[in-house]
Structures are given as C-alpha cells and as structure tokens.
Amino acid sequence: MKDKYNQISVERYSRQLAKVLSDRYFNATDTINGQQLIHFAPIKQINLFLIKELLHQWNNEMANLKSPYFDFENEEVKEALVQFMNVLSRKILIRRTHFEPLLTKAIADTFLWVLDPVAAFDQKFLQVSEDLSAASLEAQVKYVNIDKELVREFISTLPPGTLSKENILTKFRELLESRSSEKTQPEAIIAEFNALLSIKSEDIEHPVPQAAVPTTTRTVDELTISPERFTPQPPSAVPVHPASAPVKPVAAPLNGTKESNLNERFKAERSGTTLNEKFVKLEVPNIANNEMSKKIESLKDSISINQRFSFINELFNGENVEYYQAIQALDKFEDAASAKNYVTQNLASRYDWTRKEEHINKLLRLIDRKFADS
C-alpha cells in the first residue's frame, strides 16, 4: 500500500480514535501517569510510540533550558540534569488537553509503520543529530512491537562504525522488498484498529486531493467502538526512562522530495503558480521600526512568545514539537536562499500552507534578518 494510502483519511481517523479512547479513559480520571501509558491502548505499538513521542518532546524542552548565562557543558551540570530527568520520569502526569495530541500522532505513526515502513523508520529513528550506528539503532528497538524481530535482524546486519542515513534506508528498503511476506500486512493492522473504531481498507487505500474529500463525514459518535477491546489497565511496575541527554536540534528536513498525487493540491488552482514561485521572490517590506530589520543570530532565540504561539497554531497545526524541529532545521542552513527553499518547498507542502501567506511572510522576513549583513 506504499504510495497508495490516503494520508488525510489516516490523520482524520487517528484524531477520531484518539478522541474515543480519551473520552473513555478520562471519563473516570483527570490525568494519566507514565506507568499507565504502557498499557493505555490494546495495540501495544501505539503505547510505545506514545512514550517515544513524549520523551522526544521532553528532550526538546530540556534543550530549551540552555542559557547563555550558564555553563551547561559543565560535568556537574550535566549530571544534575540527568538526575533531574530521571526523577521527572517517575513523576509523569499528563492531562487530556496535552495527552490527546500525543495519542493522535502515535496512532498515525502506527499506521505509517505498517503502510510505509521505510518512511516511518526514517522519521522515528534516524532524525537525530548524533552519529548513526548499529548500536544507537539497537537502543531504539525497545519502541518497536510490530515486526520487531525483523527490525532487530536488520540492525544486526549493519556494519560497525558510523553509518549514513541514506545507506541505512537503502538497505532497509532492500530487506523489506526481499522479505515482504514476513512483514505485517496493512490488512492485519487495519483489522486491529477496526475492532476499536470502524475502519476498512478502502477508507485509506487511495490518495485524493484535499478538494475531493467529502465535506460531510461521520462524526465520532456515529462511528462504532467495541468497548470490550478497550479497558484502561492498572499501573505496572515498569518505569519509563528518558534519554540520558537532551536531543540536539534536527539539522535536516524530515521529508524527501518525492512527489505524489497529494502534492498537486498545493498548486494554485487558477494560475498554476506553485508555493515556491509564490513566496521565494518576496520583496523585503519597508519597515518603519528599525528594530524590526536588525540582524538576528538565531530564529529560535529571536521569535517572541506571541509570535511562537502564532506560528505553532497557524502553521504547525498546534504541534509544538514539529514547530521546534522546523525552526532548529532552519537555524542550521548556511544561507537565506536554502532556508527559504526549505520553507516554500518542504514545509509549505507538508503542512498545506496554501492560505497562510501572512504567517509565511513573517517567517521569511525573520529568515532575511538572520542572514542579513551585519
């Protein structure tokens, strides 16, 4: 089903199922703790991706604690931070408002792991700043339940030493193609999800443009759920351990450049102008306040709190982690042209920014200031 599944339908279904499961769980309690996450959903892979996403977001926030006024490279400081994170790992407590978006993403990631395992492997395990190696990948296998032994066997075949992401993905793709009968098939995971909330293969089988999505869809209340398949489990004794050190900024774009039918909807309907053509040649506006045109050293440190919330809500669908990943990636570019190209070709199509000109312009102006002459 690779390159055939309907991403829009998967995301919509993930939101619906997350709401259903959250309604049932939070009907009796206001919070969920770290140990309860392990047994939250009947599909174990959802729980593992939940924990991984939580720790990923947590590491990003820990990285944001760094300040120019303190020595965060000091060994005592590093040790104190690790101890602090270990204590917090035993005190996880999440309210529904913050939990449901994590659950939605974990459900969608579980679909992706089966529907397009190469892309999922890249997104979940290769988007790191440290060197990639068989040992570092083996440490991530604990977050895999579906086709775990196949993944572990693949990692065992990798040569020692530092590996390139491209080489890993090529080898992983070759393995899956040669042993396709051994991997979990889409029908199997769809059947598991169908037992929780009604879904069929044809619901997600064919990609369609945004305009073709029906304007009237079934509400969550109209969809069916088998109550016997979802029962919140009591806390277990298994602790949730965070990574030992904060994750460093992601330096590379998360998506490849391969085009699909879905991307067609990002072209202007009448003129045929692409987002890249529309934004890449923007003129720098006249700014009355000279402070607004001063050079900045980094996007991350220069975006105000209000502007950050605006970007997160308007450009990144409320996803705090995805916003930070994008800004960190933009801060790593060497010139304005490359950074703008990433915005207009990669981010704009990924998040459907066809009607977000005002906010895109603000982001591009910040990029101009970052790469302006001093």
Secondary structure as UniProt FT lines:
FT   TURN            2..4
FT   HELIX           7..25
FT   TURN            26..27
FT   STRAND          31..33
FT   HELIX           34..37
FT   TURN            38..39
FT   HELIX           44..63
FT   TURN            64..65
FT   TURN            68..69
FT   TURN            72..73
FT   HELIX           75..89
FT   STRAND          93..95
FT   HELIX           96..115
FT   HELIX           117..121
FT   HELIX           122..126
FT   HELIX           134..138
FT   TURN            139..140
FT   HELIX           141..143
FT   TURN            146..147
FT   HELIX           148..156
FT   HELIX           165..178
FT   HELIX           180..182
FT   HELIX           186..194
FT   TURN            195..196
FT   HELIX           201..204
FT   HELIX           210..212
FT   HELIX           220..222
FT   HELIX           227..229
FT   HELIX           261..266
FT   TURN            269..271
FT   HELIX           275..279
FT   TURN            280..281
FT   HELIX           290..293
FT   HELIX           299..302
FT   HELIX           305..315
FT   TURN            317..318
FT   HELIX           320..331
FT   HELIX           336..341
FT   HELIX           342..347
FT   HELIX           348..351
FT   TURN            354..355
FT   HELIX           357..370
//
